[in-house]
Structures are given as structure tokens and as C-alpha cells.
């Protein structure tokens, strides 16, 4: 099977283009990851010092004093 010269040249040029596009996509991914890390707030406590549901520092997650704790409706 004979390969036309145009297809051979197109395939030869496609490889470097794909490498450049792949590297560009990796750079964009790294930039997005860095932007997300910069935009995310830092932690202000641990699960042992703050409630995971409401964020209050005066009780922990399973404490019944939490205003967001599930309640039984009477």
C-alpha cells in the first residue's frame, strides 16, 4: 500500500503539533490548579475544635447543641 506524500507530511507535522498542544494543556491545567488553591480559604481549625456542620468553635459535630443537628419533629 503506497502512502501519498501529502499524508506522510501531514502525519509528520501532526506529531510536533500534538506535543505542543499537550504541553499547553498541561500548563493550563497547572495554572487552573494554582488559581483554585489561591482562591480557596485556609483552614481555621480541625474537626476536633470546630463543628463540621455549622463551623462554630464552641461545640463539635455530634453535639446536640448544634443548630444544624437533625431534630425529631413532634
PDB file with SEQRES, HELIX, SHEET and CRYST1 records, atoms N, CA, C and O in Angstrom:
SEQRES   1 A   74  UNK UNK UNK UNK UNK UNK UNK UNK UNK UNK UNK UNK UNK          
SEQRES   2 A   74  UNK UNK UNK UNK UNK UNK UNK UNK UNK UNK UNK UNK UNK          
SEQRES   3 A   74  UNK UNK UNK UNK UNK UNK UNK UNK UNK UNK UNK UNK UNK          
SEQRES   4 A   74  UNK UNK UNK UNK UNK UNK UNK UNK UNK UNK UNK UNK UNK          
SEQRES   5 A   74  UNK UNK UNK UNK UNK UNK UNK UNK UNK UNK UNK UNK UNK          
SEQRES   6 A   74  UNK UNK UNK UNK UNK UNK UNK UNK UNK                          
HELIX    1 AA1 UNK A    5  UNK A   39  1                                  35    
CRYST1    1.000    1.000    1.000  90.00  90.00  90.00 P 1           1          
ATOM      1  N   UNK A   1       0.847  -1.176   0.000  1.00  0.00           N  
ATOM      2  CA  UNK A   1       0.000   0.000   0.000  1.00  0.00           C  
ATOM      3  C   UNK A   1       0.894   1.241   0.000  1.00  0.00           C  
ATOM      4  O   UNK A   1       1.726   1.417   0.889  1.00  0.00           O  
ATOM      5  N   UNK A   2       0.718   2.064  -0.970  1.00  0.00           N  
ATOM      6  CA  UNK A   2       1.515   3.271  -1.104  1.00  0.00           C  
ATOM      7  C   UNK A   2       0.880   4.405  -0.305  1.00  0.00           C  
ATOM      8  O   UNK A   2      -0.330   4.622  -0.358  1.00  0.00           O  
ATOM      9  N   UNK A   3       1.720   5.121   0.432  1.00  0.00           N  
ATOM     10  CA  UNK A   3       1.249   6.258   1.213  1.00  0.00           C  
ATOM     11  C   UNK A   3       1.563   7.526   0.429  1.00  0.00           C  
ATOM     12  O   UNK A   3       2.720   7.776   0.091  1.00  0.00           O  
ATOM     13  N   UNK A   4       0.541   8.329   0.137  1.00  0.00           N  
ATOM     14  CA  UNK A   4       0.807   9.578  -0.587  1.00  0.00           C  
ATOM     15  C   UNK A   4       1.692  10.513   0.236  1.00  0.00           C  
ATOM     16  O   UNK A   4       1.662  10.515   1.466  1.00  0.00           O  
ATOM     17  N   UNK A   5       2.470  11.296  -0.480  1.00  0.00           N  
ATOM     18  CA  UNK A   5       3.405  12.201   0.163  1.00  0.00           C  
ATOM     19  C   UNK A   5       2.691  13.207   1.068  1.00  0.00           C  
ATOM     20  O   UNK A   5       3.211  13.548   2.131  1.00  0.00           O  
ATOM     21  N   UNK A   6       1.524  13.682   0.673  1.00  0.00           N  
ATOM     22  CA  UNK A   6       0.791  14.654   1.487  1.00  0.00           C  
ATOM     23  C   UNK A   6       0.391  14.056   2.834  1.00  0.00           C  
ATOM     24  O   UNK A   6       0.487  14.724   3.863  1.00  0.00           O  
ATOM     25  N   UNK A   7      -0.052  12.815   2.831  1.00  0.00           N  
ATOM     26  CA  UNK A   7      -0.428  12.174   4.096  1.00  0.00           C  
ATOM     27  C   UNK A   7       0.798  11.947   4.978  1.00  0.00           C  
ATOM     28  O   UNK A   7       0.722  12.095   6.198  1.00  0.00           O  
ATOM     29  N   UNK A   8       1.897  11.596   4.381  1.00  0.00           N  
ATOM     30  CA  UNK A   8       3.120  11.387   5.142  1.00  0.00           C  
ATOM     31  C   UNK A   8       3.590  12.696   5.774  1.00  0.00           C  
ATOM     32  O   UNK A   8       3.985  12.715   6.940  1.00  0.00           O  
ATOM     33  N   UNK A   9       3.551  13.789   5.010  1.00  0.00           N  
ATOM     34  CA  UNK A   9       3.942  15.089   5.561  1.00  0.00           C  
ATOM     35  C   UNK A   9       2.955  15.554   6.630  1.00  0.00           C  
ATOM     36  O   UNK A   9       3.368  16.115   7.644  1.00  0.00           O  
ATOM     37  N   UNK A  10       1.665  15.330   6.420  1.00  0.00           N  
ATOM     38  CA  UNK A  10       0.667  15.723   7.416  1.00  0.00           C  
ATOM     39  C   UNK A  10       0.881  14.954   8.713  1.00  0.00           C  
ATOM     40  O   UNK A  10       0.788  15.529   9.797  1.00  0.00           O  
ATOM     41  N   UNK A  11       1.162  13.677   8.612  1.00  0.00           N  
ATOM     42  CA  UNK A  11       1.414  12.871   9.821  1.00  0.00           C  
ATOM     43  C   UNK A  11       2.696  13.328  10.507  1.00  0.00           C  
ATOM     44  O   UNK A  11       2.759  13.381  11.735  1.00  0.00           O  
ATOM     45  N   UNK A  12       3.707  13.653   9.729  1.00  0.00           N  
ATOM     46  CA  UNK A  12       4.967  14.122  10.305  1.00  0.00           C  
ATOM     47  C   UNK A  12       4.829  15.467  10.999  1.00  0.00           C  
ATOM     48  O   UNK A  12       5.503  15.711  12.000  1.00  0.00           O  
ATOM     49  N   UNK A  13       3.975  16.339  10.493  1.00  0.00           N  
ATOM     50  CA  UNK A  13       3.751  17.633  11.124  1.00  0.00           C  
ATOM     51  C   UNK A  13       2.766  17.546  12.286  1.00  0.00           C  
ATOM     52  O   UNK A  13       2.785  18.394  13.178  1.00  0.00           O  
ATOM     53  N   UNK A  14       1.922  16.545  12.284  1.00  0.00           N  
ATOM     54  CA  UNK A  14       0.927  16.403  13.346  1.00  0.00           C  
ATOM     55  C   UNK A  14       1.573  16.026  14.679  1.00  0.00           C  
ATOM     56  O   UNK A  14       1.082  16.424  15.735  1.00  0.00           O  
ATOM     57  N   UNK A  15       2.651  15.275  14.644  1.00  0.00           N  
ATOM     58  CA  UNK A  15       3.293  14.830  15.889  1.00  0.00           C  
ATOM     59  C   UNK A  15       3.821  16.017  16.700  1.00  0.00           C  
ATOM     60  O   UNK A  15       3.507  16.100  17.887  1.00  0.00           O  
ATOM     61  N   UNK A  16       4.602  16.935  16.132  1.00  0.00           N  
ATOM     62  CA  UNK A  16       5.056  18.076  16.938  1.00  0.00           C  
ATOM     63  C   UNK A  16       3.903  18.979  17.395  1.00  0.00           C  
ATOM     64  O   UNK A  16       3.940  19.529  18.496  1.00  0.00           O  
ATOM     65  N   UNK A  17       2.895  19.126  16.554  1.00  0.00           N  
ATOM     66  CA  UNK A  17       1.745  19.945  16.936  1.00  0.00           C  
ATOM     67  C   UNK A  17       1.045  19.318  18.136  1.00  0.00           C  
ATOM     68  O   UNK A  17       0.668  20.024  19.072  1.00  0.00           O  
ATOM     69  N   UNK A  18       0.870  18.015  18.117  1.00  0.00           N  
ATOM     70  CA  UNK A  18       0.233  17.326  19.242  1.00  0.00           C  
ATOM     71  C   UNK A  18       1.075  17.458  20.515  1.00  0.00           C  
ATOM     72  O   UNK A  18       0.523  17.615  21.604  1.00  0.00           O  
ATOM     73  N   UNK A  19       2.379  17.396  20.392  1.00  0.00           N  
ATOM     74  CA  UNK A  19       3.239  17.563  21.564  1.00  0.00           C  
ATOM     75  C   UNK A  19       3.111  18.975  22.140  1.00  0.00           C  
ATOM     76  O   UNK A  19       3.062  19.150  23.357  1.00  0.00           O  
ATOM     77  N   UNK A  20       3.058  19.969  21.271  1.00  0.00           N  
ATOM     78  CA  UNK A  20       2.907  21.354  21.724  1.00  0.00           C  
ATOM     79  C   UNK A  20       1.555  21.551  22.380  1.00  0.00           C  
ATOM     80  O   UNK A  20       1.470  22.180  23.435  1.00  0.00           O  
ATOM     81  N   UNK A  21       0.488  21.025  21.775  1.00  0.00           N  
ATOM     82  CA  UNK A  21      -0.846  21.151  22.350  1.00  0.00           C  
ATOM     83  C   UNK A  21      -0.945  20.424  23.695  1.00  0.00           C  
ATOM     84  O   UNK A  21      -1.598  20.908  24.620  1.00  0.00           O  
ATOM     85  N   UNK A  22      -0.302  19.272  23.796  1.00  0.00           N  
ATOM     86  CA  UNK A  22      -0.318  18.538  25.060  1.00  0.00           C  
ATOM     87  C   UNK A  22       0.390  19.300  26.164  1.00  0.00           C  
ATOM     88  O   UNK A  22      -0.084  19.336  27.299  1.00  0.00           O  
ATOM     89  N   UNK A  23       1.514  19.903  25.842  1.00  0.00           N  
ATOM     90  CA  UNK A  23       2.242  20.698  26.836  1.00  0.00           C  
ATOM     91  C   UNK A  23       1.446  21.939  27.221  1.00  0.00           C  
ATOM     92  O   UNK A  23       1.422  22.333  28.386  1.00  0.00           O  
ATOM     93  N   UNK A  24       0.797  22.549  26.237  1.00  0.00           N  
ATOM     94  CA  UNK A  24      -0.041  23.715  26.528  1.00  0.00           C  
ATOM     95  C   UNK A  24      -1.204  23.350  27.436  1.00  0.00           C  
ATOM     96  O   UNK A  24      -1.540  24.105  28.348  1.00  0.00           O  
ATOM     97  N   UNK A  25      -1.820  22.200  27.196  1.00  0.00           N  
ATOM     98  CA  UNK A  25      -2.917  21.757  28.058  1.00  0.00           C  
ATOM     99  C   UNK A  25      -2.415  21.485  29.472  1.00  0.00           C  
ATOM    100  O   UNK A  25      -3.119  21.771  30.440  1.00  0.00           O  
ATOM    101  N   UNK A  26      -1.219  20.942  29.603  1.00  0.00           N  
ATOM    102  CA  UNK A  26      -0.648  20.692  30.927  1.00  0.00           C  
ATOM    103  C   UNK A  26      -0.387  22.015  31.654  1.00  0.00           C  
ATOM    104  O   UNK A  26      -0.636  22.120  32.855  1.00  0.00           O  
ATOM    105  N   UNK A  27       0.112  23.021  30.937  1.00  0.00           N  
ATOM    106  CA  UNK A  27       0.356  24.326  31.549  1.00  0.00           C  
ATOM    107  C   UNK A  27      -0.946  24.987  31.996  1.00  0.00           C  
ATOM    108  O   UNK A  27      -1.002  25.596  33.064  1.00  0.00           O  
ATOM    109  N   UNK A  28      -1.989  24.866  31.180  1.00  0.00           N  
ATOM    110  CA  UNK A  28      -3.282  25.429  31.557  1.00  0.00           C  
ATOM    111  C   UNK A  28      -3.820  24.711  32.785  1.00  0.00           C  
ATOM    112  O   UNK A  28      -4.363  25.350  33.686  1.00  0.00           O  
ATOM    113  N   UNK A  29      -3.678  23.392  32.833  1.00  0.00           N  
ATOM    114  CA  UNK A  29      -4.119  22.628  33.994  1.00  0.00           C  
ATOM    115  C   UNK A  29      -3.397  23.035  35.263  1.00  0.00           C  
ATOM    116  O   UNK A  29      -4.015  23.159  36.321  1.00  0.00           O  
ATOM    117  N   UNK A  30      -2.086  23.246  35.164  1.00  0.00           N  
ATOM    118  CA  UNK A  30      -1.312  23.687  36.327  1.00  0.00           C  
ATOM    119  C   UNK A  30      -1.747  25.086  36.774  1.00  0.00           C  
ATOM    120  O   UNK A  30      -1.824  25.360  37.971  1.00  0.00           O  
ATOM    121  N   UNK A  31      -2.029  25.964  35.815  1.00  0.00           N  
ATOM    122  CA  UNK A  31      -2.472  27.323  36.157  1.00  0.00           C  
ATOM    123  C   UNK A  31      -3.827  27.299  36.849  1.00  0.00           C  
ATOM    124  O   UNK A  31      -4.050  28.037  37.809  1.00  0.00           O  
ATOM    125  N   UNK A  32      -4.729  26.457  36.367  1.00  0.00           N  
ATOM    126  CA  UNK A  32      -6.049  26.348  36.990  1.00  0.00           C  
ATOM    127  C   UNK A  32      -5.915  25.788  38.401  1.00  0.00           C  
ATOM    128  O   UNK A  32      -6.570  26.273  39.324  1.00  0.00           O  
ATOM    129  N   UNK A  33      -5.081  24.781  38.574  1.00  0.00           N  
ATOM    130  CA  UNK A  33      -4.863  24.205  39.900  1.00  0.00           C  
ATOM    131  C   UNK A  33      -4.298  25.256  40.858  1.00  0.00           C  
ATOM    132  O   UNK A  33      -4.725  25.333  42.010  1.00  0.00           O  
ATOM    133  N   UNK A  34      -3.361  26.049  40.399  1.00  0.00           N  
ATOM    134  CA  UNK A  34      -2.796  27.102  41.243  1.00  0.00           C  
ATOM    135  C   UNK A  34      -3.818  28.164  41.593  1.00  0.00           C  
ATOM    136  O   UNK A  34      -3.830  28.670  42.716  1.00  0.00           O  
ATOM    137  N   UNK A  35      -4.684  28.511  40.635  1.00  0.00           N  
ATOM    138  CA  UNK A  35      -5.717  29.514  40.902  1.00  0.00           C  
ATOM    139  C   UNK A  35      -6.732  29.005  41.913  1.00  0.00           C  
ATOM    140  O   UNK A  35      -7.194  29.761  42.767  1.00  0.00           O  
ATOM    141  N   UNK A  36      -7.077  27.743  41.819  1.00  0.00           N  
ATOM    142  CA  UNK A  36      -8.034  27.169  42.776  1.00  0.00           C  
ATOM    143  C   UNK A  36      -7.428  27.155  44.168  1.00  0.00           C  
ATOM    144  O   UNK A  36      -8.105  27.486  45.141  1.00  0.00           O  
ATOM    145  N   UNK A  37      -6.171  26.779  44.276  1.00  0.00           N  
ATOM    146  CA  UNK A  37      -5.509  26.769  45.590  1.00  0.00           C  
ATOM    147  C   UNK A  37      -5.416  28.179  46.175  1.00  0.00           C  
ATOM    148  O   UNK A  37      -5.562  28.361  47.383  1.00  0.00           O  
ATOM    149  N   UNK A  38      -5.175  29.174  45.319  1.00  0.00           N  
ATOM    150  CA  UNK A  38      -5.062  30.549  45.798  1.00  0.00           C  
ATOM    151  C   UNK A  38      -6.425  31.105  46.217  1.00  0.00           C  
ATOM    152  O   UNK A  38      -6.503  31.914  47.142  1.00  0.00           O  
ATOM    153  N   UNK A  39      -7.488  30.683  45.553  1.00  0.00           N  
ATOM    154  CA  UNK A  39      -8.819  31.202  45.855  1.00  0.00           C  
ATOM    155  C   UNK A  39      -9.463  30.519  47.059  1.00  0.00           C  
ATOM    156  O   UNK A  39     -10.374  31.075  47.673  1.00  0.00           O  
ATOM    157  N   UNK A  40      -9.002  29.332  47.395  1.00  0.00           N  
ATOM    158  CA  UNK A  40      -9.603  28.588  48.496  1.00  0.00           C  
ATOM    159  C   UNK A  40      -9.129  29.155  49.829  1.00  0.00           C  
ATOM    160  O   UNK A  40      -7.936  29.407  50.003  1.00  0.00           O  
ATOM    161  N   UNK A  41     -10.042  29.358  50.767  1.00  0.00           N  
ATOM    162  CA  UNK A  41      -9.622  29.889  52.071  1.00  0.00           C  
ATOM    163  C   UNK A  41      -8.828  28.848  52.862  1.00  0.00           C  
ATOM    164  O   UNK A  41      -8.997  27.644  52.674  1.00  0.00           O  
ATOM    165  N   UNK A  42      -7.977  29.326  53.731  1.00  0.00           N  
ATOM    166  CA  UNK A  42      -7.199  28.411  54.559  1.00  0.00           C  
ATOM    167  C   UNK A  42      -8.061  27.862  55.687  1.00  0.00           C  
ATOM    168  O   UNK A  42      -9.075  28.456  56.055  1.00  0.00           O  
ATOM    169  N   UNK A  43      -7.654  26.747  56.220  1.00  0.00           N  
ATOM    170  CA  UNK A  43      -8.401  26.120  57.298  1.00  0.00           C  
ATOM    171  C   UNK A  43      -8.275  26.945  58.577  1.00  0.00           C  
ATOM    172  O   UNK A  43      -7.215  27.500  58.866  1.00  0.00           O  
ATOM    173  N   UNK A  44      -9.367  27.019  59.339  1.00  0.00           N  
ATOM    174  CA  UNK A  44      -9.356  27.790  60.585  1.00  0.00           C  
ATOM    175  C   UNK A  44      -9.449  26.895  61.813  1.00  0.00           C  
ATOM    176  O   UNK A  44      -9.570  27.397  62.930  1.00  0.00           O  
ATOM    177  N   UNK A  45      -9.396  25.615  61.634  1.00  0.00           N  
ATOM    178  CA  UNK A  45      -9.466  24.701  62.767  1.00  0.00           C  
ATOM    179  C   UNK A  45      -9.475  23.270  62.286  1.00  0.00           C  
ATOM    180  O   UNK A  45      -9.353  23.000  61.091  1.00  0.00           O  
ATOM    181  N   UNK A  46      -9.621  22.352  63.233  1.00  0.00           N  
ATOM    182  CA  UNK A  46      -9.699  20.939  62.892  1.00  0.00           C  
ATOM    183  C   UNK A  46     -11.074  20.412  63.270  1.00  0.00           C  
ATOM    184  O   UNK A  46     -11.869  21.117  63.891  1.00  0.00           O  
ATOM    185  N   UNK A  47     -11.344  19.190  62.898  1.00  0.00           N  
ATOM    186  CA  UNK A  47     -12.637  18.601  63.239  1.00  0.00           C  
ATOM    187  C   UNK A  47     -12.775  18.391  64.742  1.00  0.00           C  
ATOM    188  O   UNK A  47     -13.885  18.190  65.236  1.00  0.00           O  
ATOM    189  N   UNK A  48     -11.676  18.436  65.471  1.00  0.00           N  
ATOM    190  CA  UNK A  48     -11.737  18.285  66.923  1.00  0.00           C  
ATOM    191  C   UNK A  48     -12.036  19.618  67.618  1.00  0.00           C  
ATOM    192  O   UNK A  48     -12.419  19.627  68.788  1.00  0.00           O  
ATOM    193  N   UNK A  49     -11.869  20.732  66.918  1.00  0.00           N  
ATOM    194  CA  UNK A  49     -12.072  22.041  67.541  1.00  0.00           C  
ATOM    195  C   UNK A  49     -13.250  22.815  66.972  1.00  0.00           C  
ATOM    196  O   UNK A  49     -13.649  23.827  67.548  1.00  0.00           O  
ATOM    197  N   UNK A  50     -13.822  22.364  65.851  1.00  0.00           N  
ATOM    198  CA  UNK A  50     -14.936  23.082  65.220  1.00  0.00           C  
ATOM    199  C   UNK A  50     -16.007  22.092  64.796  1.00  0.00           C  
ATOM    200  O   UNK A  50     -15.727  20.920  64.544  1.00  0.00           O  
ATOM    201  N   UNK A  51     -17.227  22.578  64.722  1.00  0.00           N  
ATOM    202  CA  UNK A  51     -18.337  21.768  64.225  1.00  0.00           C  
ATOM    203  C   UNK A  51     -18.247  21.717  62.700  1.00  0.00           C  
ATOM    204  O   UNK A  51     -18.104  22.755  62.053  1.00  0.00           O  
ATOM    205  N   UNK A  52     -18.329  20.538  62.133  1.00  0.00           N  
ATOM    206  CA  UNK A  52     -18.226  20.393  60.685  1.00  0.00           C  
ATOM    207  C   UNK A  52     -19.500  20.832  59.972  1.00  0.00           C  
ATOM    208  O   UNK A  52     -19.466  21.100  58.771  1.00  0.00           O  
ATOM    209  N   UNK A  53     -20.619  20.911  60.683  1.00  0.00           N  
ATOM    210  CA  UNK A  53     -21.871  21.301  60.040  1.00  0.00           C  
ATOM    211  C   UNK A  53     -22.064  22.813  60.013  1.00  0.00           C  
ATOM    212  O   UNK A  53     -22.429  23.371  58.977  1.00  0.00           O  
ATOM    213  N   UNK A  54     -21.822  23.485  61.142  1.00  0.00           N  
ATOM    214  CA  UNK A  54     -22.098  24.926  61.175  1.00  0.00           C  
ATOM    215  C   UNK A  54     -20.822  25.769  61.328  1.00  0.00           C  
ATOM    216  O   UNK A  54     -20.868  26.978  61.104  1.00  0.00           O  
ATOM    217  N   UNK A  55     -19.686  25.160  61.702  1.00  0.00           N  
ATOM    218  CA  UNK A  55     -18.426  25.887  61.813  1.00  0.00           C  
ATOM    219  C   UNK A  55     -18.204  26.577  63.143  1.00  0.00           C  
ATOM    220  O   UNK A  55     -17.210  27.284  63.307  1.00  0.00           O  
ATOM    221  N   UNK A  56     -19.099  26.391  64.094  1.00  0.00           N  
ATOM    222  CA  UNK A  56     -18.948  27.052  65.398  1.00  0.00           C  
ATOM    223  C   UNK A  56     -17.823  26.406  66.206  1.00  0.00           C  
ATOM    224  O   UNK A  56     -17.685  25.183  66.203  1.00  0.00           O  
ATOM    225  N   UNK A  57     -17.014  27.224  66.901  1.00  0.00           N  
ATOM    226  CA  UNK A  57     -15.913  26.663  67.686  1.00  0.00           C  
ATOM    227  C   UNK A  57     -16.328  26.195  69.084  1.00  0.00           C  
ATOM    228  O   UNK A  57     -15.503  25.620  69.794  1.00  0.00           O  
ATOM    229  N   UNK A  58     -17.567  26.419  69.499  1.00  0.00           N  
ATOM    230  CA  UNK A  58     -17.953  26.076  70.870  1.00  0.00           C  
ATOM    231  C   UNK A  58     -18.491  24.660  71.030  1.00  0.00           C  
ATOM    232  O   UNK A  58     -18.775  24.240  72.152  1.00  0.00           O  
ATOM    233  N   UNK A  59     -18.638  23.916  69.945  1.00  0.00           N  
ATOM    234  CA  UNK A  59     -19.077  22.518  70.048  1.00  0.00           C  
ATOM    235  C   UNK A  59     -18.547  21.727  68.857  1.00  0.00           C  
ATOM    236  O   UNK A  59     -18.067  22.299  67.878  1.00  0.00           O  
ATOM    237  N   UNK A  60     -18.641  20.406  68.958  1.00  0.00           N  
ATOM    238  CA  UNK A  60     -18.193  19.540  67.863  1.00  0.00           C  
ATOM    239  C   UNK A  60     -19.406  19.078  67.064  1.00  0.00           C  
ATOM    240  O   UNK A  60     -20.539  19.433  67.387  1.00  0.00           O  
ATOM    241  N   UNK A  61     -19.168  18.288  66.026  1.00  0.00           N  
ATOM    242  CA  UNK A  61     -20.215  17.951  65.079  1.00  0.00           C  
ATOM    243  C   UNK A  61     -21.361  17.141  65.691  1.00  0.00           C  
ATOM    244  O   UNK A  61     -22.520  17.391  65.360  1.00  0.00           O  
ATOM    245  N   UNK A  62     -21.083  16.215  66.541  1.00  0.00           N  
ATOM    246  CA  UNK A  62     -22.134  15.356  67.078  1.00  0.00           C  
ATOM    247  C   UNK A  62     -22.791  15.921  68.324  1.00  0.00           C  
ATOM    248  O   UNK A  62     -23.615  15.247  68.943  1.00  0.00           O  
ATOM    249  N   UNK A  63     -22.453  17.115  68.696  1.00  0.00           N  
ATOM    250  CA  UNK A  63     -23.037  17.744  69.872  1.00  0.00           C  
ATOM    251  C   UNK A  63     -24.483  18.137  69.584  1.00  0.00           C  
ATOM    252  O   UNK A  63     -24.751  18.745  68.548  1.00  0.00           O  
ATOM    253  N   UNK A  64     -25.423  17.807  70.471  1.00  0.00           N  
ATOM    254  CA  UNK A  64     -26.821  18.166  70.225  1.00  0.00           C  
ATOM    255  C   UNK A  64     -27.086  19.672  70.272  1.00  0.00           C  
ATOM    256  O   UNK A  64     -28.163  20.106  69.863  1.00  0.00           O  
ATOM    257  N   UNK A  65     -26.140  20.483  70.756  1.00  0.00           N  
ATOM    258  CA  UNK A  65     -26.317  21.934  70.779  1.00  0.00           C  
ATOM    259  C   UNK A  65     -26.190  22.570  69.401  1.00  0.00           C  
ATOM    260  O   UNK A  65     -26.512  23.747  69.238  1.00  0.00           O  
ATOM    261  N   UNK A  66     -25.737  21.829  68.423  1.00  0.00           N  
ATOM    262  CA  UNK A  66     -25.537  22.378  67.081  1.00  0.00           C  
ATOM    263  C   UNK A  66     -26.898  22.776  66.494  1.00  0.00           C  
ATOM    264  O   UNK A  66     -27.826  21.968  66.496  1.00  0.00           O  
ATOM    265  N   UNK A  67     -27.024  23.997  65.997  1.00  0.00           N  
ATOM    266  CA  UNK A  67     -28.297  24.430  65.434  1.00  0.00           C  
ATOM    267  C   UNK A  67     -28.661  23.677  64.132  1.00  0.00           C  
ATOM    268  O   UNK A  67     -29.827  23.656  63.737  1.00  0.00           O  
ATOM    269  N   UNK A  68     -27.676  23.071  63.481  1.00  0.00           N  
ATOM    270  CA  UNK A  68     -27.941  22.340  62.239  1.00  0.00           C  
ATOM    271  C   UNK A  68     -28.100  20.837  62.471  1.00  0.00           C  
ATOM    272  O   UNK A  68     -28.262  20.081  61.514  1.00  0.00           O  
ATOM    273  N   UNK A  69     -28.055  20.396  63.732  1.00  0.00           N  
ATOM    274  CA  UNK A  69     -28.219  18.978  64.036  1.00  0.00           C  
ATOM    275  C   UNK A  69     -29.651  18.555  63.698  1.00  0.00           C  
ATOM    276  O   UNK A  69     -30.595  19.314  63.916  1.00  0.00           O  
ATOM    277  N   UNK A  70     -29.806  17.349  63.169  1.00  0.00           N  
ATOM    278  CA  UNK A  70     -31.161  16.893  62.854  1.00  0.00           C  
ATOM    279  C   UNK A  70     -32.013  16.779  64.117  1.00  0.00           C  
ATOM    280  O   UNK A  70     -31.535  16.330  65.159  1.00  0.00           O  
ATOM    281  N   UNK A  71     -33.233  17.175  64.020  1.00  0.00           N  
ATOM    282  CA  UNK A  71     -34.161  17.136  65.147  1.00  0.00           C  
ATOM    283  C   UNK A  71     -35.365  16.253  64.797  1.00  0.00           C  
ATOM    284  O   UNK A  71     -35.721  16.089  63.630  1.00  0.00           O  
ATOM    285  N   UNK A  72     -35.966  15.703  65.825  1.00  0.00           N  
ATOM    286  CA  UNK A  72     -37.191  14.924  65.644  1.00  0.00           C  
ATOM    287  C   UNK A  72     -38.362  15.889  65.703  1.00  0.00           C  
ATOM    288  O   UNK A  72     -38.513  16.633  66.672  1.00  0.00           O  
ATOM    289  N   UNK A  73     -39.176  15.878  64.683  1.00  0.00           N  
ATOM    290  CA  UNK A  73     -40.342  16.750  64.642  1.00  0.00           C  
ATOM    291  C   UNK A  73     -41.462  16.125  65.474  1.00  0.00           C  
ATOM    292  O   UNK A  73     -41.777  14.949  65.293  1.00  0.00           O  
ATOM    293  N   UNK A  74     -42.052  16.876  66.360  1.00  0.00           N  
ATOM    294  CA  UNK A  74     -43.120  16.334  67.207  1.00  0.00           C  
ATOM    295  C   UNK A  74     -44.471  16.763  66.722  1.00  0.00           C  
ATOM    296  O   UNK A  74     -45.485  16.398  67.317  1.00  0.00           O  
TER     297      UNK A  74                                                      
END                                                                             
